[in-house]
């Protein structure tokens, strides 16, 4: 039996309660959490505590949070807050999305019709265009970083995720 996750049930800033882990990777995990005061669910990305001493990774998480917080395009995941936990782990609080990433869809269903693929990619390109106009280059676009959800009656509503490798240009830095 795997060890229990220390973040499940934990409260962050007294306003977010971690409910369950919904994903994990080499740098950390993503959790589903509730924010009772706002009556909403959020996603909380937490960097592994053992990596918090690595300045390059801390910088990457901060860069991702800052870059994403400036993006308001409908096809970019919204970031609400970021900070550091008592155990030195960095976290990012963002909108909670129900659905699955494009990579998983392709693995499960195989190739898709060209019209469906084009509709998804047009949305992703819109998000990237908005990022580029803000001086932010994603640099890690792949099927796993395009999340498909349903929004406003649109079945394959694409959200571009994970700006952790984003390059922020001088133009963007001057405007902030």
Secondary structure, DSSP 8 states (H G I E B T S, - for coil): -----TTTT-EETTTEEEEEEEEE-SSEEEEEEEEGGGTEEEEEEEE-GGGTT-HHHHHHHHHHHHHHHT---TTB--EEEEEE-TTS-EEEEEE---SEEHHHHHHHH-S--HHHHHHHHHHHHHHHHHHHHTTEE-----GGGEEEEEETTEEEEEEE---TT-EE-HHHHHT-
